[in-house]
């Protein structure tokens, strides 16, 4: 059986916090005026999204696998949970982008329908649709979580849930195939041109089939813990070693991905990063690991705010630098401005969490409880 997912795993809070910190400082150093050291330190921060993918894949599929094992799987409940967890705060941030052009950190948005259908990542051209570009990762998750229940439903119907392992392996290998194909046909022809990076993002970095490594890694770990209890027991005993392996893999990936747009980084960097973070996840959910035993109120709160912070941080950094720098005579690339931006970003995430996320999560629980009572009455 999978771990009791109602029990809070503090190691996961640490990993969520690490993921949002990586993303935040990567964007801060890359897209906004910042101290030079932030740009250097945050260079590998783009991998925070891959850590989010691994965590998401594990957590979402753990719920589904637990229900499959208990023979109480409900895909309706699954989609209700996804809707109330993701959509409300996402729509609030999306409306802010469309209703208030001064909030936009770059020039132009993709068409509204692409955000509403979670297809914004497909064909995304940063020259014309650079604003709210970080929604690409949410698009990939929602696309993946639309098809995952379908795959599981088919496997349940044919009583072949154990086939999830070869399916995940095939999908993982297909990532290499598609990245190699797209690189050869749609990216490499633009090498040494000023549009190379545009096509790299469009055909490699943002495209769903090329970025499933992290989600698949998370689902694979959840499947092992659910359906291979003996493997789970053995893995748990090696938690300290897994953490070391994780750090070694990520260090190797750091050097491989010094230029993340290179061929070797594009083809092999993403899966190495995902496996590295997968090893870190295994350590975080294993009682023998220091990550599992560590408990910090700061990481618990930051993990709680991570989704709202991810969605809103570009808006808030942009507005903070634009509205505060001149009136207070603070240089945009100063450490003081960085501290102010971190404060305003956390404050904004807290407000979104308090006024949007928590109320809708309470509504979600009411809906799920009502459905449970209603089902009992029918039965």
RODO-2510 file (C-alpha; in nm, 4 decimals, decimal comma):
residues 379
     n   res          X          Y          Z
     1     x     0,0000     0,0000     0,0000
     2     x     0,1098     0,3589    -0,0489
     3     x     0,1855     0,5739     0,2521
     4     x    -0,1077     0,7334     0,4246
     5     x    -0,1307     1,0441     0,2082
     6     x    -0,3304     1,2280     0,4733
     7     x    -0,0208     1,2197     0,6951
     8     x     0,1934     1,5251     0,6322
     9     x     0,5354     1,4363     0,4954
    10     x     0,7639     1,7194     0,5973
    11     x     1,0290     1,6069     0,3503
    12     x     0,7886     1,6928     0,0698
    13     x     0,7411     2,0398     0,2168
    14     x     1,1177     2,0868     0,1953
    15     x     1,1205     1,9776    -0,1687
    16     x     0,8267     2,2020    -0,2602
    17     x     1,0041     2,4920    -0,0944
    18     x     1,3252     2,4112    -0,2789
    19     x     1,1368     2,3975    -0,6091
    20     x     0,9712     2,7380    -0,5738
    21     x     1,2932     2,8993    -0,4472
    22     x     1,4800     2,7676    -0,7507
    23     x     1,2148     2,8948    -0,9936
    24     x     1,1751     3,2298    -0,8209
    25     x     1,5433     3,3238    -0,8256
    26     x     1,5899     3,1858    -1,1764
    27     x     1,3187     3,4168    -1,3088
    28     x     1,4347     3,7054    -1,0935
    29     x     1,7882     3,6867    -1,2273
    30     x     1,6934     3,6131    -1,5863
    31     x     1,3956     3,8412    -1,6494
    32     x     1,4336     4,1323    -1,4094
    33     x     1,7007     4,3749    -1,2928
    34     x     1,8918     4,1964    -1,0175
    35     x     2,2302     4,1683    -0,8446
    36     x     2,4718     3,9833    -1,0732
    37     x     2,5272     3,7083    -0,8209
    38     x     2,1566     3,6180    -0,8343
    39     x     2,1839     3,5566    -1,2070
    40     x     2,4835     3,3294    -1,1502
    41     x     2,3418     3,1416    -0,8510
    42     x     1,9975     3,1078    -1,0084
    43     x     2,1216     2,9723    -1,3416
    44     x     2,0169     2,6138    -1,2594
    45     x     1,6889     2,7330    -1,1108
    46     x     1,4877     2,6356    -1,4180
    47     x     1,5087     2,2769    -1,2914
    48     x     1,2746     2,3725    -1,0082
    49     x     0,9918     2,3074    -1,2544
    50     x     1,1211     1,9532    -1,3042
    51     x     1,1181     1,9039    -0,9267
    52     x     0,7563     2,0252    -0,9232
    53     x     0,6788     1,7718    -1,1982
    54     x     0,8301     1,4852    -0,9965
    55     x     0,6430     1,5871    -0,6824
    56     x     0,3160     1,6333    -0,8684
    57     x     0,3459     1,2997    -1,0476
    58     x     0,4061     1,1199    -0,7195
    59     x     0,1338     1,2915    -0,5166
    60     x    -0,1469     1,2784    -0,7724
    61     x    -0,0879     0,9183    -0,8773
    62     x    -0,0462     0,8064    -0,5140
    63     x    -0,4084     0,9079    -0,4534
    64     x    -0,5236     0,7194    -0,7618
    65     x    -0,3203     0,4065    -0,6851
    66     x    -0,4450     0,3977    -0,3271
    67     x    -0,8039     0,4077    -0,4542
    68     x    -0,7301     0,1346    -0,7103
    69     x    -0,5901    -0,0915    -0,4386
    70     x    -0,8916    -0,0294    -0,2167
    71     x    -1,1218    -0,0819    -0,5173
    72     x    -1,2843     0,2552    -0,4523
    73     x    -1,1426     0,4520    -0,7425
    74     x    -1,3526     0,7508    -0,8455
    75     x    -1,2378     0,9502    -1,1445
    76     x    -1,5193     1,1994    -1,0827
    77     x    -1,3715     1,2778    -0,7423
    78     x    -1,0285     1,2958    -0,9028
    79     x    -1,1387     1,5689    -1,1449
    80     x    -1,3293     1,7537    -0,8719
    81     x    -1,0121     1,7636    -0,6629
    82     x    -0,8043     1,8839    -0,9574
    83     x    -1,0576     2,1528    -1,0469
    84     x    -1,0872     2,3105    -0,7020
    85     x    -0,7136     2,2878    -0,6361
    86     x    -0,5972     2,4449    -0,9645
    87     x    -0,8645     2,6446    -1,1420
    88     x    -0,9788     2,9161    -0,8952
    89     x    -0,6423     3,0781    -0,8206
    90     x    -0,5280     3,0185    -1,1785
    91     x    -0,8291     3,2097    -1,3125
    92     x    -0,7713     3,4968    -1,0714
    93     x    -0,4122     3,5420    -1,1899
    94     x    -0,5175     3,4949    -1,5524
    95     x    -0,7860     3,7642    -1,5188
    96     x    -0,5305     3,9987    -1,3649
    97     x    -0,3093     3,9540    -1,6706
    98     x    -0,5914     4,0172    -1,9172
    99     x    -0,7754     4,2946    -1,7351
   100     x    -0,4744     4,5006    -1,6290
   101     x    -0,2119     4,5345    -1,9053
   102     x     0,0212     4,7233    -1,6684
   103     x     0,0579     4,3994    -1,4690
   104     x     0,2273     4,2217    -1,7598
   105     x     0,5984     4,1592    -1,7214
   106     x     0,6450     4,1358    -2,1001
   107     x     0,4774     4,2570    -2,4153
   108     x     0,2056     4,0156    -2,5165
   109     x    -0,0129     3,7280    -2,4015
   110     x    -0,1166     3,4170    -2,5880
   111     x    -0,4869     3,4085    -2,6872
   112     x    -0,7190     3,3597    -2,3908
   113     x    -0,8560     3,0313    -2,5243
   114     x    -0,5104     2,8740    -2,5083
   115     x    -0,4874     2,9469    -2,1361
   116     x    -0,8417     2,8259    -2,0725
   117     x    -0,7810     2,5000    -2,2586
   118     x    -0,4323     2,4517    -2,1119
   119     x    -0,2734     2,4427    -2,4563
   120     x    -0,0687     2,7634    -2,4222
   121     x     0,2568     2,5639    -2,4208
   122     x     0,1920     2,4234    -2,7697
   123     x     0,3531     2,6425    -3,0350
   124     x     0,4523     2,9012    -2,7743
   125     x     0,6612     3,1740    -2,9405
   126     x     0,8323     3,3946    -2,6830
   127     x     0,8631     3,6816    -2,9291
   128     x     0,4875     3,7315    -2,9377
   129     x     0,3488     3,5470    -2,6335
   130     x     0,6110     3,5985    -2,3641
   131     x     0,3811     3,7223    -2,0868
   132     x     0,2668     3,4596    -1,8328
   133     x     0,4843     3,2127    -2,0210
   134     x     0,5415     3,0155    -1,7002
   135     x     0,1877     2,8765    -1,7325
   136     x     0,3446     2,6277    -1,9757
   137     x     0,4268     2,3877    -1,6920
   138     x     0,0683     2,3918    -1,5653
   139     x    -0,0509     2,3163    -1,9193
   140     x     0,1724     2,0087    -1,9355
   141     x     0,0487     1,8869    -1,5987
   142     x    -0,3176     1,9291    -1,6899
   143     x    -0,2696     1,7551    -2,0243
   144     x    -0,0918     1,4670    -1,8524
   145     x    -0,3535     1,4372    -1,5789
   146     x    -0,6287     1,4293    -1,8390
   147     x    -0,4835     1,1182    -2,0013
   148     x    -0,3507     0,9408    -1,6906
   149     x    -0,6998     0,8457    -1,5636
   150     x    -0,7875     0,7225    -1,9126
   151     x    -0,4830     0,4949    -1,9159
   152     x    -0,5626     0,3681    -1,5661
   153     x    -0,9299     0,3133    -1,6535
   154     x    -0,8278     0,0954    -1,9492
   155     x    -0,5837    -0,1008    -1,7329
   156     x    -0,8472    -0,1499    -1,4628
   157     x    -1,1029    -0,2627    -1,7215
   158     x    -0,8661    -0,5285    -1,8562
   159     x    -0,7411    -0,6165    -1,5066
   160     x    -0,3881    -0,5232    -1,6068
   161     x    -0,2908    -0,2449    -1,3682
   162     x     0,0567    -0,4009    -1,3332
   163     x     0,1154    -0,3033    -1,6968
   164     x     0,1585     0,0549    -1,5806
   165     x     0,5320    -0,0084    -1,5441
   166     x     0,6101    -0,0914    -1,9102
   167     x     0,3774     0,1885    -2,0222
   168     x     0,5670     0,4420    -1,8112
   169     x     0,8986     0,3069    -1,9389
   170     x     0,7841     0,3410    -2,3007
   171     x     0,6670     0,6982    -2,2394
   172     x     1,0008     0,7810    -2,0784
   173     x     1,1928     0,6443    -2,3775
   174     x     0,9639     0,8294    -2,6177
   175     x     1,0845     1,1505    -2,4571
   176     x     1,4344     1,0819    -2,5932
   177     x     1,2930     0,9932    -2,9342
   178     x     1,0806     1,3049    -2,9706
   179     x     1,3488     1,5410    -2,8400
   180     x     1,5988     1,3945    -3,0828
   181     x     1,3515     1,4146    -3,3718
   182     x     1,2486     1,7717    -3,2917
   183     x     1,6079     1,8806    -3,2437
   184     x     1,7108     1,7368    -3,5808
   185     x     1,4131     1,8696    -3,7760
   186     x     1,2967     2,1896    -3,6079
   187     x     1,5825     2,3248    -3,3954
   188     x     1,9247     2,2460    -3,5394
   189     x     1,8477     2,4107    -3,8785
   190     x     1,8473     2,7427    -3,6886
   191     x     2,1821     2,6894    -3,5152
   192     x     2,3943     3,0065    -3,5150
   193     x     2,0933     3,2241    -3,5963
   194     x     1,9278     3,4811    -3,3710
   195     x     1,6041     3,2790    -3,3648
   196     x     1,7609     2,9521    -3,2474
   197     x     1,6486     3,0015    -2,8864
   198     x     1,2908     3,0706    -2,9986
   199     x     1,2692     2,7392    -3,1791
   200     x     1,4446     2,5544    -2,8960
   201     x     1,1858     2,6718    -2,6468
   202     x     0,9028     2,6025    -2,8891
   203     x     1,0010     2,2499    -2,9938
   204     x     1,2021     2,1205    -2,6975
   205     x     1,1512     2,3058    -2,3706
   206     x     0,7775     2,3807    -2,3798
   207     x     0,6443     2,0831    -2,5747
   208     x     0,4536     1,8291    -2,3677
   209     x     0,5944     1,5087    -2,5158
   210     x     0,9478     1,6374    -2,4567
   211     x     0,8922     1,7312    -2,0903
   212     x     0,7151     1,4326    -1,9361
   213     x     1,0301     1,2929    -1,7710
   214     x     0,9597     1,4433    -1,4284
   215     x     0,5908     1,3505    -1,4181
   216     x     0,6657     0,9949    -1,5306
   217     x     0,9401     0,9644    -1,2693
   218     x     0,6972     1,0706    -0,9959
   219     x     0,4249     0,8319    -1,1164
   220     x     0,6788     0,5472    -1,1403
   221     x     0,7845     0,6001    -0,7778
   222     x     0,4202     0,6055    -0,6664
   223     x     0,3541     0,2839    -0,8624
   224     x     0,6488     0,1076    -0,6962
   225     x     0,5287     0,2100    -0,3513
   226     x     0,1736     0,1012    -0,4321
   227     x     0,2221    -0,2243    -0,6210
   228     x     0,5708    -0,3429    -0,5196
   229     x     0,5728    -0,3410    -0,1375
   230     x     0,8938    -0,5461    -0,1152
   231     x     1,0732    -0,2992    -0,3417
   232     x     0,9393    -0,0153    -0,1290
   233     x     1,0845    -0,1753     0,1840
   234     x     1,4261    -0,2221     0,0249
   235     x     1,4318     0,1297    -0,1178
   236     x     1,3451     0,2815     0,2183
   237     x     1,6488     0,1219     0,3834
   238     x     1,8812     0,2968     0,1378
   239     x     1,7410     0,6481     0,1886
   240     x     2,0709     0,8174     0,2925
   241     x     2,2429     0,6686    -0,0106
   242     x     1,9599     0,7793    -0,2380
   243     x     2,0072     1,1370    -0,1261
   244     x     2,3767     1,1170    -0,2107
   245     x     2,2981     0,9658    -0,5518
   246     x     2,0512     1,2464    -0,6095
   247     x     2,3103     1,5126    -0,5367
   248     x     2,5662     1,3416    -0,7625
   249     x     2,3173     1,3167    -1,0503
   250     x     2,2107     1,6792    -1,0116
   251     x     2,5741     1,7932    -0,9944
   252     x     2,6395     1,6035    -1,3177
   253     x     2,3292     1,7557    -1,4727
   254     x     2,4471     2,1012    -1,3652
   255     x     2,7639     2,0617    -1,5697
   256     x     2,5860     1,8954    -1,8623
   257     x     2,3333     2,1793    -1,8682
   258     x     2,5740     2,4719    -1,8395
   259     x     2,4202     2,5575    -2,1742
   260     x     2,0721     2,4114    -2,1432
   261     x     2,0042     2,4744    -2,5108
   262     x     2,2891     2,2449    -2,6216
   263     x     2,2259     1,9105    -2,7885
   264     x     2,3443     1,6947    -2,4977
   265     x     2,1487     1,8985    -2,2431
   266     x     1,8325     1,8903    -2,4556
   267     x     1,8417     1,5143    -2,5158
   268     x     1,9900     1,3801    -2,1920
   269     x     1,9784     1,6666    -1,9422
   270     x     1,6039     1,6607    -1,8712
   271     x     1,5830     1,2877    -1,7818
   272     x     1,8989     1,3031    -1,5670
   273     x     1,7529     1,5969    -1,3753
   274     x     1,4216     1,4161    -1,3319
   275     x     1,5874     1,0975    -1,2074
   276     x     1,8062     1,3044    -0,9755
   277     x     1,5032     1,4741    -0,8237
   278     x     1,3268     1,1368    -0,8174
   279     x     1,6053     1,0005    -0,5960
   280     x     1,5638     1,3062    -0,3742
   281     x     1,1905     1,2390    -0,3527
   282     x     1,2563     0,8788    -0,2496
   283     x     1,4798     1,0068     0,0276
   284     x     1,2169     1,2589     0,1376
   285     x     0,9490     0,9900     0,1833
   286     x     1,1765     0,7326     0,3499
   287     x     1,1831     0,7417     0,7340
   288     x     1,5576     0,6737     0,7438
   289     x     1,6361     0,9967     0,5605
   290     x     1,7259     1,3301     0,7171
   291     x     1,4795     1,4951     0,4772
   292     x     1,1959     1,2848     0,6170
   293     x     1,2855     1,3643     0,9775
   294     x     1,3401     1,7368     0,9254
   295     x     1,0509     1,9643     1,0164
   296     x     1,0538     2,3406     0,9658
   297     x     0,7579     2,5750     1,0020
   298     x     0,9050     2,7960     0,7291
   299     x     0,9151     2,5199     0,4659
   300     x     0,5656     2,4051     0,5651
   301     x     0,4260     2,7543     0,5035
   302     x     0,6286     2,8130     0,1875
   303     x     0,5113     2,4793     0,0492
   304     x     0,1525     2,5840     0,1198
   305     x     0,2054     2,9098    -0,0704
   306     x     0,4126     2,7598    -0,3526
   307     x     0,1375     2,7311    -0,6159
   308     x     0,0036     3,0845    -0,5651
   309     x     0,3603     3,2146    -0,5523
   310     x     0,4495     3,0349    -0,8743
   311     x     0,1526     3,1814    -1,0605
   312     x     0,1859     3,5389    -0,9348
   313     x     0,5557     3,6052    -0,8780
   314     x     0,6330     3,7608    -1,2171
   315     x     0,3473     4,0090    -1,1845
   316     x     0,4531     4,1071    -0,8341
   317     x     0,8245     4,1435    -0,9115
   318     x     0,7401     4,3558    -1,2141
   319     x     0,4995     4,5816    -1,0245
   320     x     0,7261     4,6117    -0,7231
   321     x     1,0221     4,7206    -0,9321
   322     x     0,8137     4,9596    -1,1419
   323     x     0,6184     5,1206    -0,8584
   324     x     0,8781     5,1336    -0,5810
   325     x     1,2160     5,1914    -0,7467
   326     x     1,1632     5,5526    -0,8608
   327     x     0,9546     5,6916    -0,5687
   328     x     1,1939     5,5497    -0,3107
   329     x     1,5093     5,6047    -0,5194
   330     x     1,6045     5,2378    -0,4973
   331     x     1,8076     5,0802    -0,7761
   332     x     1,6210     4,7937    -0,9409
   333     x     1,9293     4,5716    -0,9380
   334     x     2,0033     4,6307    -0,5691
   335     x     1,9825     4,3825    -0,2813
   336     x     1,7306     4,6064    -0,1077
   337     x     1,4986     4,5795    -0,4069
   338     x     1,5419     4,2029    -0,4057
   339     x     1,4397     4,1845    -0,0395
   340     x     1,1359     4,4063    -0,1074
   341     x     1,0343     4,1914    -0,4049
   342     x     1,0613     3,8719    -0,2005
   343     x     0,8424     4,0288     0,0694
   344     x     0,5755     4,1537    -0,1728
   345     x     0,5754     3,8210    -0,3592
   346     x     0,5218     3,6235    -0,0390
   347     x     0,2552     3,8681     0,0754
   348     x     0,0690     3,8373    -0,2529
   349     x     0,0874     3,4577    -0,2411
   350     x    -0,0406     3,4644     0,1169
   351     x    -0,3391     3,6795     0,0176
   352     x    -0,4222     3,4521    -0,2767
   353     x    -0,3923     3,1474    -0,0546
   354     x    -0,6091     3,3009     0,2164
   355     x    -0,8822     3,4506    -0,0035
   356     x    -0,8915     3,2083    -0,2978
   357     x    -0,7162     2,8765    -0,2405
   358     x    -0,8358     2,7940     0,1112
   359     x    -1,2039     2,8869     0,0590
   360     x    -1,2252     2,6804    -0,2589
   361     x    -1,0503     2,3869    -0,0932
   362     x    -1,3181     2,4024     0,1771
   363     x    -1,5849     2,4046    -0,0948
   364     x    -1,4117     2,1077    -0,2561
   365     x    -1,4246     1,9136     0,0700
   366     x    -1,7923     1,9993     0,1110
   367     x    -1,8653     1,8767    -0,2416
   368     x    -1,6738     1,5528    -0,1877
   369     x    -1,8420     1,4908     0,1486
   370     x    -2,1837     1,5605    -0,0042
   371     x    -2,1114     1,3135    -0,2838
   372     x    -2,0050     1,0527    -0,0285
   373     x    -2,3258     1,0931     0,1745
   374     x    -2,5346     1,0946    -0,1423
   375     x    -2,3699     0,7714    -0,2581
   376     x    -2,4429     0,6068     0,0769
   377     x    -2,8097     0,6990     0,0421
   378     x    -2,8189     0,5518    -0,3094
   379     x    -2,6509     0,2334    -0,1936
***
